[in-house]
Structure formats: structure tokens, C-alpha cells
Amino acid sequence: MSWHQPGPDFTNQAPPIHFPQWRGRIYAILGLLIGLGVAVVFATAVGSVQIPFFTTCHILFSKLPLVQVTHNWPGTLETIILEIRLPRVILAGLVGGALALAGATYQGLFRNPLADPYLIGVAQGAALGAVIGFLLPSPWHAMGFGIIPLLAFTGALVSTTVVYSLARVGKTLPVTTLILAGVALGALLGSIVSYLIISSGEKMHGIVFWLMGSFSLSQWSEVRVVLPYMVVGVVIILLYARSLNVMQLDEEQAQQLGINVERLKLVLLAAATLITAAAVSFVGTIGFVGIITPHAVRLIWGPDHRFLLPLSVLTGGIFLILADVIARTALAPTEVPIGVITAIVGAPFFLYLLRRRKRVIF
Amino acid sequence: MIKIEMQNVRLGYGRKVVLKDLTLQVMPGEMVGLIGPNGCGKSTIIRALSRIISPFSGKILLDGRDITKIPRRELARWLGVVPQMPLLPSAFTAFEIVLMGRNPHLGLFQYEGPRELAVTWRAMERTATPSLAERRVSELSGGEIQCLLIARVLAQETKAILLDEPTANLDIGRQVEILDLIKNLCLKSNLTVLAALHDLNLASQYCDRLVLINNGQVHAEGTPGEVITPQNIKEVYGAEHCVYTHPINGLPAVLLRSGNSQPANAGEKGGIV
């Protein structure tokens, strides 16, 4: 073996390797973007009133800027698509993307494959808030905005803040303490929620349905409320993708490679909690998307967060849009809770991936 | 070209004091070796210099600047560390691990462009690791990982390098290759190098200056000839009659023989008898 001594032949030529892999992942992002578009059109076309795919395309495209399409469809179709189905599909996409991204962030930050967006008490806090909302006397529900989402959002943020301050030791935040505090507080809040459900009488059905998640009441107003939180949170997390890669080494090496570990934890926890809270406050605590989507992406495209994060957003969005189509069509006119669908459809697919690629993924 | 200084530094964890009063200097272009028995605080010094732990008292200066005042990212552009047997994420490829060395040079809105890739590749070439580039960490041996860590610190392009047992997992051929490389960098690029070394022979061969640490303080300091003396080795390690002269370059060499162990630091720590 001979040593290549540093010499004047040093140029800025990129190495010949590694670009094929990166190019493949960039193509995957583009491919999933197209897939997302197709999923949106498909999901708006399918429903109790079947609308032809091309008519759906025409109606959707007519609303895009700079596109001229001649109107040749009945106004009722336009109402169904634009006012009933589209907000629901878009909300499902946003929530799926947010949960998958939050899951990937927690898994990366904690270096723990079992982490999911609900690990540090978001879900139980949101559930407690929502259940309190359900149990409030009816005058509260007559206010101009939804009291349940507001309480769920508040509950999620409060419980995570409590977990965070409990786990803090001086200026540092040991990850194990954080997870344990999250699990313990989660159990406490969960039992309070269970008690409230049991004693809730005829409101029990609504509560249980909310907990399992549903998009049945989605409107544009909800999309408008959720969107800013999502955009801010997603942009922040994506900016720290490289830092998350370095964090995979361990905290000591990450610091020696120039990462301010404590600040990184704070920023990413805040951003991931914000998008999770925004996601669950309107549609309930949908399970499975947040923990499994990042793993599926890792299995297929590898552990590099610069690709893992955007690919998780897109995959999670597509997955939840399609799961919601099944949720509202499988037993129409009855709606199946979407949490049931995500596990029934997602788990076998994930197990298949796990068997097919027998190699380390984390 | 930076100077590393520790002035009357007291180091430890929690309430336990590991190093009582340490004063140390490493000049640019100088390769200094930290030697001493297990648990004497070699790694602790490296962790303090890279600001993983902060001293109870005393000052650590980098070119005259207090390191607690230097932001982490800037510090990582001055000072690189090769840790001892670290945990690496097994699903990443070797190239991705070495590329992480570029992190301190990139801001929040920057990404690894052609220059970053070229520097990374170059660092791998210098440590003879390009053939590992697309292998996953889980498939690599301890020695190969050690070489990657050296490559990573080269990719980091720092002015000073701290090494914690850089040759621990390497066969003797690789030990010499890696230390030759580091020594060369030290001389040609005027790097400041501080290495914690277990192997007294390598320490003697490569270091300009040695610092022997025992019982929380500097036991001896100076050239290998001044530090690796029968007297010092007996006092610190409890081994007698093992210091010889290297037949080629006259530096001290340590040759062990069986049945020669004695409790080191008797009365203070005990030892394996």
C-alpha cells in the first residue's frame, strides 16, 4: 500500500464516486413530487360521487394561475372537488408529511429507532386537551372557532414543555432522561384521558373517534390555520439536515465537529413539536405514519438526513392521502378511523420491506 | 498555526478531580505525546481541550484566546479531534462519515459542493481509504474505522489535531503509516499535534516532546530521552529493567519481559499483583 503524498496536482475535481447514489435520491425526490400530484388528483376524483380523472384534472388545473381551461363541467362537481374533497386531501397530505418529518427528526435527534412524534408527550397532551374540549358545556362549542383544536394544540405544547423542563439538568438535556420523562408523563396524562373517556357518557363515541384520527370535517379554514406552522417547522428542520447527520455520531463527536448540541436539540424539538401539535390538533392522534415512514424511507434510500427528511415529508404525505381515500371509501358511507387504515395497510408493506432488505438501516 | 496552552487547569467529573494542576503548552509544528497509565486523565485532557468538559479552575487558551469564548463551529475549524473507539452510525457509508469533517466549514444555508467532496476524497486518498468509500460502517474493521477517523480530521482542515490513542486498533504497519502521515503534516503544514499514546515506543519515536502524567499531575516532561528513563518508568508503571536504547536512532525503547510486574504506585492505588 503506498501513500499518496499531498502534491501540487490537487484540483477541485469532485471524486468519481457517490454521485450515482445522490443522483438517484434526487430523482426519487422529483419522482415523489410527481407522485404527490397524482395522489392529490386521484384522491379528489374518488368518492361517493365518482368524477372522471380528466375532469378532476381540468377542474384542479383551472384554479392554477396562468392556466386557461374551458369550462365544460357542472358547477356541483366543482363544489364537490374544490370545497369538499380538496381541503380534505390537502390537510391529509400536510398532516402525513408533518408526522413523518417529526418522526424522522425525533429518531435522528435521539438516535433511537423507536422514537415517534408522540414520544415526549405530544399525543397525550393533545388528547387531554381535546377530551376536555369535548366535555365542556355546549356554549363553549358555539364560539366562532373550534375549541377542541385550540385545546388540543395547547395541551400538546404544554405537556412537551413540562417534559422538557423536567428532563433538563443544568444547561444540558440528557436524551434518555427526556424520553423517560416523556413516557412517564404520557402514562399519567393517558390514564387521566382514559378516566375522562369512561366517565364521558354519550360523548364517548366522538372522543374515541377523534383519538383514532379522522379527516371527515376538514375545511379550507383548517388548512389555512395549520399551514403556517407546518411551513415554518418544516423549513427549520430541513435546514438542520446536515447537523442531524453529524448528530448520528454521538454528542461528543458532534460537538467536536462544530455542532452546538444543546441548541440543536432545543431548536429541533421545538420545530418538531410545533408541526406535530398543529397536525394532531385538527385531525386527532393518527398513529403509525410518524414512526414507520422514516424507516421505510431509510430502507429504500439510506440514512442521510439531507435526503431522508424531504423524502419522508413526501412519502408521509402520499401515504396519508391514500390511507384517507381508503378510510372514506372502504365502508362508505361509514368512515373508518384513519389510524386503523394506516396500520392495516402500512404494517404489512413495512414488514415486506424489512424482510426484503436484510441490512442495517439505522 | 496555533498554540495550545493550559494554565493551572484543574479537571474532573462531578466531584471527582482527575487532574489537579496542569500546565501544558503545545507549539505549532510540534508533536507532543501524552503518556501515562490507564485512567491518568489523558482522554480527559483531550476532552477539556475540545470543550466537551470545562475545567474547575484555570484557563485553556488557543492562540491566546480563552476557548470558552470561541463559538463551537469556529473552534471546530481550528481544532480537530480523533476520538478513541467512538460510536459510528452503522448504516452510513465511509465516505459519508469522512464528509462530516466538512461540517464546521458549512453554514446553515450551504451544502456540500464539489470543493467539499474534493477535500473529502483527498483526505481519504491520504489515509489509503478510497476503496472503503462506499462500504457501510457496519462492514468495517476497527482498524479501517480508525483510518476513517484520521481521514475525517484531515477533511476538517484544522490547524491543530488532538488524537486519543490513534493507533490503538491498528496493526504495526498501519501504526507507522498513520503516525508518519501525522508527523509529516505536523512538519510540513506546521500543525499543532497533541496525541495521547499508550505505546511508549511509538511515543518515543514520533513525539518531539512527551508529557508523562501520573496521580493527577505532570510527572515528567521533556524530550523522549528525558522522560522515558528507567527511573520514571519504574515510578509510574512499576516495571523495572525495561528501558533500552533503540539500536538505529538512539531513542529510548521499552522492551517488556514476562514475570516482571510490581504493584505500581504502591500504597496509593494498589495494583494487579
Interface residues (C-beta under 8 A of the other chain):
Chain A: M1 S2 W3 H4 Q5 P6 F10 T11 N12 Q13 A14 P15 I17 H18 Q21 R111 L239 Y240 R242 S243 N245 V246 Q248 L249 D250 E252 Q253 Q255 Q256 L257 G258 I259 N260 R298 G302 P303 D304 R306 R359 V360 I361 F362
Chain B: R47 S50 R51 I52 P71 R72 R73 E74 L75 A76 R77 G80 V81 P83 P86 L87 L88 P89 S90 A91 F92 F95 E96 I97 M100 G101 N103 P104 L106 L108 F109 Y111 E112 P114 R115 L117 A118 T120 W121 R122 E125 R126 A128 P130 A133 E134 R136 S138 Q156 E177 D180 L181 N184 K188
